[in-house]
């Protein structure tokens, strides 16, 4: 069918682009497969939507990829209006409602087998412990593996009792009552580990605009900011990210509102574009909500609408990862151009965990901060994690937009790690994941002759190996590799360094007396004394550093777990130390070269 999009257009042209994207977009999708419907219920599981058609036993599946509806196996029991419906661990639980009388039966649907299984009936009792019977127009939701049902109508009376369903035990347990007065036709939603109910009315025609938060561990309710629209019942609500959305309702208005959990505030969003209605259904798939059917003036309807609250912020790109000269190259520093991304609430920074290969969040910055993050978080991912002195590291960033949605992570940037064998220096290439162009044009070997910070280019090799012919002339020197070709424009970027990413530095004097004490990494060397070649046996991948007894670094290399061979043919006779640095441990051993 023809795609239609609606956006709010009441602001000045100069600001409309930002406002519209912050308020989301409504789009028409395929009509409900069961035809005109009202007083149904819906949920989602396994990236598809599921809906019970009101007044029937029909059950329908919606596929958002093909925008099509498919009828599935009917729910058991009588025809029903106003049931409850929610999802626990990819299974759908539905029941109650009003058929020829109020119903209390409860059913589980498996989307993989298309089979309904009857479960323990709703367990409401009166003050004497006697069963009350069924319940219609109740509120229901799932939270942390449990189902919850409360309020509703029976025999013309409204209730406020509240029950928890345990799918493992297949049993109901009464919890603390819903807050406030008795109510039916309320809405519910969940954000994180909290659940919420709002609006509704009593059986005498009084309607509410209150909002309450449920804490599962303590079984307590806390009141939140009231819904700012007209008090109403039989509305719909859903949540995406850290925001909830509420609209429709028996007042037949088109206004829709979002509630921000982090600030406890309400804001208007783009009005619902369809005919005003109540008794409709809603479900969410990913970061999109689907709303439709219901009662309109004088009739029912089958139209469905999709709401996308995303601010349409794409996955960002890192500009460059380098080592931080201000900290003597001890930390990696990540740069990006924050000015490229509108509608940003904050930037998230991630580093790949060397042990699990997962990307761990190591920090975040608000949108108005310069796009610069220094990785000092060595405690995340194990000792020395993120340190350019010990390894190459992978970084990504992501954006949380002003609509509360977290973007996809950026393509990774892999830093360089330089290793040294006398006057020869080798390193891995600066790598960027597919999806972003790698600007690196080449590399340069630089030397700081006397540890004063005065760096000069020695050679620009064609590959990943460089030699300093004057290496032995600078016993106090430092060396590093620069990857050339970058052009970063973050507002805090040092313009003198905006064309190069710096590696770790090789310093000839780096070991302290503390390094000679203790041993907590299990590795062995053979033979000892050494003639020309040393065999190193490691129980984990390590970076090794070889020093002479003046604490001068002679050689460094990154070795794999198992047996490794190193040629020491160029070393003179004498006593040396070999330091092994792993992810979580270090160790030191002495050996002698005797030729």
C-alpha positions in Angstrom: 0.0 0.0 0.0 1.1 3.6 -0.4 3.4 4.8 2.4 2.2 7.9 4.2 4.3 9.8 6.7 3.1 12.4 9.2 5.2 14.9 11.2 4.5 17.9 13.4 4.8 21.1 11.4 4.1 23.9 13.8 7.6 25.3 14.2 9.6 27.8 12.2 11.3 26.5 9.1 14.8 27.2 10.5 14.3 24.8 13.3 11.8 22.3 11.9 14.3 19.6 10.9 15.6 19.2 14.4 12.2 19.3 16.0 10.6 16.7 13.7 13.4 14.2 14.1 13.2 14.6 17.9 9.5 13.9 17.8 9.5 10.8 15.6 7.6 9.8 12.5 4.2 8.0 12.0 3.8 5.9 8.9 0.8 3.8 7.7 1.4 0.0 7.4 -0.8 -2.8 6.3 -4.3 -3.0 7.8 -4.9 -5.5 10.5 -5.4 -8.9 9.0 -8.6 -9.7 10.8 -10.5 -6.7 9.5 -12.2 -4.1 11.7 -11.5 -4.9 15.3 -11.9 -3.3 18.7 -11.3 -4.4 22.3 -8.4 -6.7 21.3 -5.0 -7.1 22.8 -1.5 -7.4 21.4 2.2 -8.2 22.2 5.4 -9.0 20.4 7.8 -12.0 20.4 10.7 -13.1 18.3 10.6 -9.9 16.2 7.0 -10.3 15.2 3.7 -8.8 16.5 0.7 -10.9 17.7 -2.8 -9.7 18.2 -6.1 -11.2 19.5 -9.1 -9.8 17.6 -11.6 -8.5 20.0 -14.9 -10.4 20.3 -13.5 -13.5 18.7 -10.9 -16.2 19.3 -8.9 -15.2 16.2 -5.1 -14.7 16.6 -2.9 -13.0 14.1 0.8 -12.6 13.5 2.4 -9.5 11.9 5.8 -9.6 10.1 7.4 -6.2 9.9 9.9 -7.3 7.3 7.2 -8.1 4.8 4.4 -5.9 6.3 2.0 -8.8 6.2 -0.5 -10.4 8.6 -1.0 -14.2 8.9 -3.7 -15.9 10.9 -2.5 -18.4 13.4 -4.1 -20.9 15.7 -7.1 -19.5 17.6 -6.7 -18.9 21.3 -8.6 -21.4 23.4 -11.8 -20.9 25.3 -14.7 -18.6 24.5 -14.7 -15.5 22.3 -13.5 -12.6 24.3 -13.2 -8.8 24.4 -10.6 -6.9 26.4 -8.2 -9.7 27.4 -4.7 -9.2 28.8 -1.7 -10.2 26.7 2.1 -10.1 27.3 5.3 -12.0 26.5 7.6 -13.9 28.9 10.8 -15.6 27.5 9.5 -15.6 23.9 6.2 -17.2 24.9 2.9 -15.3 24.8 0.5 -15.4 27.7 -3.1 -14.2 27.2 -6.5 -14.6 28.8 -9.2 -13.2 30.9 -11.5 -10.7 29.2 -15.3 -10.6 28.6 -17.1 -13.2 26.6 -20.6 -14.3 27.5 -19.4 -13.4 31.1 -16.1 -12.3 32.6 -13.4 -14.9 32.0 -10.5 -16.1 34.1 -8.9 -18.7 31.8 -5.3 -18.2 30.9 -3.3 -19.5 28.0 0.3 -19.8 26.7 1.2 -19.6 23.0 4.5 -20.9 21.5 5.3 -19.0 18.3 7.6 -21.7 17.1 5.0 -24.5 17.2 1.8 -22.4 16.8 0.2 -24.2 19.7 -1.8 -22.8 22.7 -1.6 -24.5 26.1 -4.0 -23.8 28.9 -2.4 -22.6 32.2 -3.7 -22.0 35.7 -6.6 -19.7 35.7 -6.5 -16.1 37.1 -6.4 -16.5 40.9 -8.3 -13.5 42.2 -10.2 -14.0 45.5 -12.4 -11.9 47.8 -11.6 -10.9 51.4 -12.8 -14.3 52.6 -10.6 -16.2 50.1 -13.4 -17.2 47.8 -12.8 -17.0 44.1 -14.1 -13.9 42.5 -14.2 -15.2 39.0 -13.1 -13.6 35.8 -11.9 -10.1 35.0 -12.3 -7.8 32.0 -10.4 -4.6 30.9 -7.7 -5.4 33.4 -4.1 -4.2 33.1 -1.3 -6.7 32.4 2.4 -6.7 31.8 5.5 -8.9 32.0 8.6 -8.0 34.1 11.8 -10.0 34.7 10.3 -13.4 33.9 7.0 -12.9 35.7 3.5 -11.8 34.6 1.3 -9.3 36.4 -2.4 -8.6 36.2 -4.5 -6.2 38.2 -7.6 -4.0 38.3 -10.4 -4.4 35.8 -14.1 -5.1 36.0 -16.3 -7.9 37.2 -20.1 -7.8 37.4 -20.0 -4.0 37.0 -17.5 -3.4 39.8 -13.9 -2.1 39.4 -11.0 -3.6 41.4 -7.5 -2.6 42.4 -6.1 -6.0 43.4 -2.8 -7.1 41.8 -1.5 -10.6 41.1 1.8 -12.1 39.9 2.0 -15.1 37.6 5.0 -17.4 37.8 5.3 -19.4 34.5 7.7 -21.9 36.0 5.4 -22.8 38.9 2.3 -22.1 36.8 0.8 -20.3 39.8 -0.7 -16.9 40.9 0.4 -15.0 44.0 -1.4 -11.9 45.2 0.8 -8.8 45.6 0.2 -5.3 47.0 -2.8 -3.6 45.5 -2.5 -1.2 42.6 -2.1 2.3 43.9 -4.8 4.9 44.0 -8.5 4.2 43.6 -10.0 1.1 41.9 -9.6 1.3 38.1 -10.2 -0.5 34.9 -9.0 0.4 31.4 -5.6 1.5 32.6 -2.4 1.2 30.5 0.9 -0.3 31.4 4.5 -0.4 30.1 8.0 -1.4 31.3 11.4 0.3 31.1 14.4 -1.6 32.3 13.6 -3.3 35.6 10.6 -1.1 36.4 6.9 -1.4 35.4 4.4 1.4 35.2 0.6 1.8 35.1 -1.3 5.0 34.2 -4.7 6.5 33.5 -7.9 4.4 33.7 -11.2 5.0 35.4 -13.7 3.6 38.0 -17.1 2.2 37.3 -18.9 5.5 38.2 -17.4 7.5 35.3 -14.4 9.1 37.0 -11.2 9.0 35.0 -7.5 9.4 36.0 -4.3 10.8 34.7 -1.9 9.5 37.3 1.3 7.5 36.7 2.8 4.9 39.1 6.1 3.0 39.1 6.3 -0.6 40.3 9.4 -2.0 42.0 9.4 -5.7 41.7 11.9 -6.7 44.5 10.1 -4.6 47.1 6.6 -5.0 45.8 6.0 -1.2 46.2 4.5 1.6 44.1 5.9 5.1 43.7 3.9 7.9 42.1 5.5 9.7 39.1 4.5 12.9 37.2 0.9 12.9 36.1 0.1 12.4 32.4 -0.5 16.0 31.2 -3.3 15.2 28.8 -7.0 14.8 29.7 -7.8 12.1 32.2 -9.0 9.0 30.3 -9.4 5.3 30.1 -8.9 2.6 27.5 -5.9 4.3 25.9 -2.7 2.6 24.7 0.9 2.9 25.9 4.3 1.4 24.9 7.9 2.0 25.6 11.0 2.2 23.4 14.4 2.8 25.0 14.2 4.9 28.1 10.9 6.5 27.1 7.2 5.6 27.2 4.5 6.8 24.9 0.8 7.3 25.7 -2.2 8.3 23.6 -5.6 7.5 22.1 -8.3 6.9 24.8 -12.0 7.4 25.1 -11.8 11.2 24.7 -11.2 10.7 21.0 -8.2 13.0 20.8 -5.1 12.7 18.6 -2.5 14.0 20.9 0.3 11.7 22.0 2.9 12.2 24.8 6.2 10.8 25.7 7.5 10.3 29.2 11.2 10.3 29.9 12.2 7.9 32.8 15.4 9.7 33.5 13.9 13.1 34.0 10.3 12.1 35.0 8.9 14.6 32.5 6.3 14.5 29.7 6.7 16.0 26.3 4.2 16.1 23.3 5.2 14.2 20.2 3.7 14.1 16.7 -0.1 13.6 16.9 -1.5 10.2 16.0 -2.3 10.6 12.3 -5.3 8.2 12.1 -8.9 8.8 13.1 -9.1 9.4 16.9 -10.0 6.2 18.7 -10.0 4.1 21.8 -10.0 0.3 22.6 -7.0 0.0 20.2 -3.9 -2.2 20.3 -0.2 -1.5 20.4 3.0 -3.5 20.4 6.7 -2.8 19.8 9.3 -4.6 17.7 12.8 -3.3 18.2 12.8 0.5 18.2 9.4 0.8 16.4 5.8 0.7 17.8 2.7 -0.5 15.9 -0.7 1.0 16.9 -4.1 0.5 15.4 -7.6 -0.9 15.2 -10.1 0.3 17.8 -13.4 2.1 18.1 -13.8 5.3 16.2 -17.0 7.5 16.2 -19.9 5.2 15.2 -17.7 2.2 14.0 -14.6 0.2 14.4 -11.5 0.2 12.2 -8.7 -2.0 10.9 -6.0 0.6 10.1 -2.5 0.2 11.6 0.3 2.7 12.1 4.0 2.5 12.8 5.8 5.0 15.1 9.5 5.4 14.8 10.8 7.6 17.7 14.4 7.5 16.4 16.1 10.8 15.8 17.6 9.1 12.8 21.1 9.5 14.1 23.4 7.1 12.2 26.2 5.1 13.6 29.0 7.6 14.3 32.6 7.3 13.1 35.8 7.6 15.1 38.2 10.1 13.5 41.4 8.7 15.0 42.9 6.8 18.0 46.3 8.0 19.1 48.5 8.0 22.2 48.2 11.0 24.4 51.4 13.2 24.4 50.1 15.1 27.5 50.4 11.9 29.6 53.8 10.9 28.1 52.1 8.5 25.7 50.8 6.3 28.5 47.1 6.3 27.4 45.2 6.0 24.2 43.0 9.0 23.2 40.0 8.7 21.0 38.9 11.5 18.7 35.6 12.1 16.8 33.9 15.2 15.3 30.9 15.8 17.6 29.6 18.6 15.3 28.6 16.0 12.6 25.8 14.5 14.6 22.6 16.5 15.5 20.0 15.3 18.1 22.7 13.7 20.3 22.3 13.3 24.1 25.6 11.6 24.7 28.5 9.7 23.1 29.4 6.2 24.4 33.0 4.8 24.1 33.8 1.1 24.0 37.0 -1.0 24.0 37.3 -4.6 22.9 37.9 -7.0 25.9 41.0 -9.0 25.2 39.6 -12.0 27.1 36.0 -12.2 25.7 36.2 -10.2 22.5 33.1 -8.3 23.6 33.1 -4.5 23.4 33.0 -3.1 26.9 31.7 0.4 27.6 34.6 2.4 29.2 32.9 5.8 29.4 30.5 8.4 28.0 30.5 12.1 27.3 27.6 14.5 27.0 26.8 15.9 23.5 28.1 19.4 24.3 31.6 18.0 25.3 34.5 18.0 22.8 34.8 14.7 20.9 37.9 13.6 22.9 38.1 10.7 25.3 41.3 9.6 27.1 41.2 5.9 28.0 42.5 5.6 31.6 40.2 2.7 32.5 42.7 0.0 32.9 40.5 -1.7 35.5 37.9 -2.5 32.8 39.0 -5.6 30.9 41.8 -6.6 33.3 45.1 -5.1 34.4 46.9 -3.0 31.7 43.7 -3.1 29.6 43.7 -0.3 27.1 47.4 0.5 27.8 49.3 1.3 24.6 52.5 0.1 26.3 51.4 -3.5 26.3 49.3 -4.2 23.2 47.2 -3.0 20.3 43.5 -2.2 21.1 40.2 -1.9 19.3 37.8 1.0 20.0 34.2 1.9 18.9 31.8 4.7 19.8 28.0 5.0 19.7 25.4 7.7 20.1 22.4 7.9 22.5 20.1 10.3 20.7 17.7 12.8 22.3 14.9 10.3 21.6 16.5 7.9 24.0 17.7 5.4 21.3 21.2 4.0 21.3 22.7 3.9 17.8 24.7 1.1 16.2 28.4 1.1 17.2 30.9 2.7 14.9 33.4 0.7 12.8 36.3 -0.2 15.0 39.7 1.5 15.0 42.7 -0.7 15.9 45.7 1.0 17.2 49.3 0.3 16.4 51.7 -1.5 18.7 55.4 -1.2 18.1 57.9 -3.8 19.0 61.7 -3.4 18.9 64.7 -5.6 18.2 67.8 -3.5 18.6 67.6 -0.9 15.8 64.7 -2.6 14.0 61.1 -1.6 14.7 58.0 -3.5 13.6 54.3 -2.8 14.2 50.8 -3.8 13.1 48.9 -1.7 10.6 46.4 0.9 11.9 43.2 -0.8 10.9 39.6 0.4 10.5 36.6 -1.9 10.1 34.7 -2.0 6.9 32.1 0.7 6.6 34.6 3.6 7.1 37.4 4.6 4.8 40.9 4.1 6.2 42.8 7.4 5.6 46.3 6.0 6.4 48.7 6.9 3.6 51.8 5.5 5.2 54.0 5.4 8.3 56.9 7.2 9.7 59.5 6.2 12.3 60.3 9.1 14.7 63.0 9.6 17.3 63.3 11.8 20.3 67.1 11.9 20.7 67.4 12.8 24.4 63.9 12.3 26.0 63.0 16.0 25.7 60.0 15.7 23.5 61.7 17.0 20.3 60.6 14.4 17.8 62.0 14.1 14.3 61.2 11.8 11.4 63.9 9.3 10.7 62.4 7.3 7.9 59.1 6.7 6.1 59.2 3.0 5.2 57.0 1.4 2.6 55.9 -1.4 4.9 55.6 -2.2 8.6 59.3 -2.5 9.3 61.8 0.4 9.9 65.4 0.6 10.9 67.2 3.5 12.7 70.8 3.4 11.5 71.9 5.7 14.4 70.1 3.7 17.0 73.2 3.0 19.1 74.1 6.7 19.3 71.1 7.6 21.4 71.0 5.6 24.7 68.4 8.0 26.2 66.3 8.1 23.0 62.6 7.3 22.5 61.1 6.0 19.3 57.5 5.8 18.0 55.6 5.2 14.8 53.1 7.7 13.3 50.3 6.6 10.9 50.0 9.5 8.3 47.0 10.7 6.5 44.4 11.7 9.1 42.5 14.9 9.2 40.6 15.3 12.4 38.5 18.3 13.3 37.2 17.8 16.8 36.9 21.1 18.5 39.5 20.0 21.1 41.9 18.4 18.6 45.5 19.7 18.7 45.8 21.1 15.1 49.6 20.4 15.1 48.9 16.7 15.4 45.7 16.3 13.3 47.3 14.4 10.5 48.9 11.5 12.4 48.1 8.8 14.8 50.8 8.1 17.3 51.8 4.6 18.5 53.2 3.6 21.8 56.8 4.8 22.5 59.9 2.6 22.8 62.0 3.9 25.7 65.4 2.4 26.4 65.1 3.0 30.1 61.7 1.8 31.4 62.2 -1.0 33.9 62.3 -0.1 37.7 63.7 -2.0 40.6 60.2 -3.0 41.6 60.1 -5.1 38.4 62.7 -7.4 39.8 60.6 -8.4 42.7 58.1 -11.2 42.7 56.7 -13.4 40.0 53.1 -14.2 39.4 53.1 -15.3 35.7 54.1 -18.9 34.9 56.7 -19.0 32.1 60.0 -20.7 31.5 63.1 -20.2 29.5 65.6 -22.6 28.0 68.6 -22.9 27.8 70.2 -20.9 30.5 73.0 -19.8 29.8 72.0 -18.9 26.3 74.3 -19.0 23.3 72.4 -17.6 20.3 68.7 -18.6 20.7 66.4 -18.7 23.7 63.2 -20.8 23.9 60.4 -19.1 25.9 57.4 -21.3 27.1 54.3 -19.3 27.9 50.9 -20.4 29.4 49.2 -17.3 28.0 49.9 -14.8 25.2 52.3 -12.1 26.5 54.4 -9.2 25.6 58.1 -9.8 26.6 60.7 -7.2 27.3 64.5 -7.9 27.5 66.7 -5.6 29.5 70.4 -5.5 30.3 71.6 -4.9 33.9 71.7 -1.2 33.3 67.9 -1.4 32.9 68.2 -0.6 29.2 65.5 -2.1 27.1 67.1 -4.2 24.4 64.2 -6.0 22.8 60.4 -6.3 23.0 58.1 -8.7 21.2 54.5 -9.9 21.4 54.5 -13.8 21.8 51.7 -16.4 21.7 50.9 -19.0 24.2 53.2 -22.0 23.9 56.8 -22.3 22.7 58.5 -19.3 21.1 62.0 -18.9 19.8 64.0 -15.6 19.8 67.4 -15.1 18.3 69.8 -13.3 20.6 72.9 -13.7 18.4 73.7 -10.0 18.4 73.7 -9.6 22.2 77.0 -9.6 24.1 77.9 -11.9 27.0 76.3 -10.8 30.3 73.4 -11.0 32.6 69.9 -10.0 31.3 66.3 -9.9 32.5 63.2 -11.0 30.6 59.9 -9.5 31.7 56.6 -11.1 30.5 53.4 -9.1 30.7 50.1 -10.8 30.3 46.5 -9.5 30.5 46.3 -10.1 34.3 49.8 -10.8 35.4 53.5 -10.1 35.0 56.7 -12.0 35.7 60.4 -11.6 35.6 63.3 -14.0 35.1 67.1 -13.6 34.7 69.3 -15.3 32.2 72.9 -15.3 31.1 74.3 -15.0 27.6 77.6 -17.0 27.3 79.2 -17.6 23.9 
